[in-house]
Amino acid sequence: MKADHACLKNFMILEILISLGKVRIFLLKESINTNTHILGSKKGAC
């Protein structure tokens, strides 16, 4: 039973890390989009 609890805890940590990874990727994409938009605006491409 104790082993199952540890396994569950590890799984939860993994889930959190995956979620954080997704958020980080999303934020990275958003910042890239924003930067290209700003660059485009400066060049008058937007």
mmCIF file of the C-alpha atoms, coordinates in Angstrom:
data_MODEL
# 
_entry.id   MODEL 
# 
loop_
_atom_site.group_PDB 
_atom_site.id 
_atom_site.type_symbol 
_atom_site.label_atom_id 
_atom_site.label_alt_id 
_atom_site.label_comp_id 
_atom_site.label_asym_id 
_atom_site.label_entity_id 
_atom_site.label_seq_id 
_atom_site.pdbx_PDB_ins_code 
_atom_site.Cartn_x 
_atom_site.Cartn_y 
_atom_site.Cartn_z 
_atom_site.occupancy 
_atom_site.B_iso_or_equiv 
_atom_site.pdbx_formal_charge 
_atom_site.auth_seq_id 
_atom_site.auth_comp_id 
_atom_site.auth_asym_id 
_atom_site.auth_atom_id 
_atom_site.pdbx_PDB_model_num 
ATOM 1  C CA . MET A 1 1  ? 0.000 0.000  0.000   1.00 0.00 ? 1  MET A CA 1 
ATOM 2  C CA . LYS A 1 2  ? 2.871 2.343  0.824   1.00 0.00 ? 2  LYS A CA 1 
ATOM 3  C CA . ALA A 1 3  ? 4.484 1.632  -2.561  1.00 0.00 ? 3  ALA A CA 1 
ATOM 4  C CA . ASP A 1 4  ? 1.199 2.498  -4.329  1.00 0.00 ? 4  ASP A CA 1 
ATOM 5  C CA . HIS A 1 5  ? 1.056 5.804  -2.469  1.00 0.00 ? 5  HIS A CA 1 
ATOM 6  C CA . ALA A 1 6  ? 4.609 6.681  -3.520  1.00 0.00 ? 6  ALA A CA 1 
ATOM 7  C CA . CYS A 1 7  ? 3.787 5.700  -7.096  1.00 0.00 ? 7  CYS A CA 1 
ATOM 8  C CA . LEU A 1 8  ? 0.688 7.910  -7.045  1.00 0.00 ? 8  LEU A CA 1 
ATOM 9  C CA . LYS A 1 9  ? 2.727 10.809 -5.666  1.00 0.00 ? 9  LYS A CA 1 
ATOM 10 C CA . ASN A 1 10 ? 5.303 10.402 -8.441  1.00 0.00 ? 10 ASN A CA 1 
ATOM 11 C CA . PHE A 1 11 ? 2.511 10.298 -11.009 1.00 0.00 ? 11 PHE A CA 1 
ATOM 12 C CA . MET A 1 12 ? 1.041 13.533 -9.623  1.00 0.00 ? 12 MET A CA 1 
ATOM 13 C CA . ILE A 1 13 ? 4.462 15.209 -9.768  1.00 0.00 ? 13 ILE A CA 1 
ATOM 14 C CA . LEU A 1 14 ? 4.804 14.016 -13.361 1.00 0.00 ? 14 LEU A CA 1 
ATOM 15 C CA . GLU A 1 15 ? 1.376 15.432 -14.209 1.00 0.00 ? 15 GLU A CA 1 
ATOM 16 C CA . ILE A 1 16 ? 2.327 18.799 -12.684 1.00 0.00 ? 16 ILE A CA 1 
ATOM 17 C CA . LEU A 1 17 ? 5.614 18.864 -14.595 1.00 0.00 ? 17 LEU A CA 1 
ATOM 18 C CA . ILE A 1 18 ? 3.799 18.039 -17.852 1.00 0.00 ? 18 ILE A CA 1 
ATOM 19 C CA . SER A 1 19 ? 1.283 20.817 -17.159 1.00 0.00 ? 19 SER A CA 1 
ATOM 20 C CA . LEU A 1 20 ? 4.068 23.306 -16.434 1.00 0.00 ? 20 LEU A CA 1 
ATOM 21 C CA . GLY A 1 21 ? 5.826 22.214 -19.610 1.00 0.00 ? 21 GLY A CA 1 
ATOM 22 C CA . LYS A 1 22 ? 2.670 22.853 -21.644 1.00 0.00 ? 22 LYS A CA 1 
ATOM 23 C CA . VAL A 1 23 ? 2.245 26.280 -20.059 1.00 0.00 ? 23 VAL A CA 1 
ATOM 24 C CA . ARG A 1 24 ? 5.902 27.108 -20.715 1.00 0.00 ? 24 ARG A CA 1 
ATOM 25 C CA . ILE A 1 25 ? 5.592 26.048 -24.381 1.00 0.00 ? 25 ILE A CA 1 
ATOM 26 C CA . PHE A 1 26 ? 2.390 28.084 -24.706 1.00 0.00 ? 26 PHE A CA 1 
ATOM 27 C CA . LEU A 1 27 ? 4.017 31.177 -23.168 1.00 0.00 ? 27 LEU A CA 1 
ATOM 28 C CA . LEU A 1 28 ? 7.072 30.716 -25.382 1.00 0.00 ? 28 LEU A CA 1 
ATOM 29 C CA . LYS A 1 29 ? 4.874 30.551 -28.487 1.00 0.00 ? 29 LYS A CA 1 
ATOM 30 C CA . GLU A 1 30 ? 2.909 33.602 -27.335 1.00 0.00 ? 30 GLU A CA 1 
ATOM 31 C CA . SER A 1 31 ? 6.083 35.612 -26.702 1.00 0.00 ? 31 SER A CA 1 
ATOM 32 C CA . ILE A 1 32 ? 7.431 34.630 -30.138 1.00 0.00 ? 32 ILE A CA 1 
ATOM 33 C CA . ASN A 1 33 ? 4.131 35.692 -31.740 1.00 0.00 ? 33 ASN A CA 1 
ATOM 34 C CA . THR A 1 34 ? 4.196 38.976 -29.830 1.00 0.00 ? 34 THR A CA 1 
ATOM 35 C CA . ASN A 1 35 ? 7.828 39.654 -30.770 1.00 0.00 ? 35 ASN A CA 1 
ATOM 36 C CA . THR A 1 36 ? 7.215 38.944 -34.456 1.00 0.00 ? 36 THR A CA 1 
ATOM 37 C CA . HIS A 1 37 ? 4.115 41.151 -34.309 1.00 0.00 ? 37 HIS A CA 1 
ATOM 38 C CA . ILE A 1 38 ? 6.122 43.998 -32.710 1.00 0.00 ? 38 ILE A CA 1 
ATOM 39 C CA . LEU A 1 39 ? 8.909 43.562 -35.278 1.00 0.00 ? 39 LEU A CA 1 
ATOM 40 C CA . GLY A 1 40 ? 6.317 43.471 -38.045 1.00 0.00 ? 40 GLY A CA 1 
ATOM 41 C CA . SER A 1 41 ? 4.697 46.657 -36.702 1.00 0.00 ? 41 SER A CA 1 
ATOM 42 C CA . LYS A 1 42 ? 8.047 48.445 -36.626 1.00 0.00 ? 42 LYS A CA 1 
ATOM 43 C CA . LYS A 1 43 ? 8.706 47.420 -40.220 1.00 0.00 ? 43 LYS A CA 1 
ATOM 44 C CA . GLY A 1 44 ? 5.135 48.302 -41.158 1.00 0.00 ? 44 GLY A CA 1 
ATOM 45 C CA . ALA A 1 45 ? 4.371 44.721 -42.184 1.00 0.00 ? 45 ALA A CA 1 
ATOM 46 C CA . CYS A 1 46 ? 1.322 44.322 -39.940 1.00 0.00 ? 46 CYS A CA 1 
# 
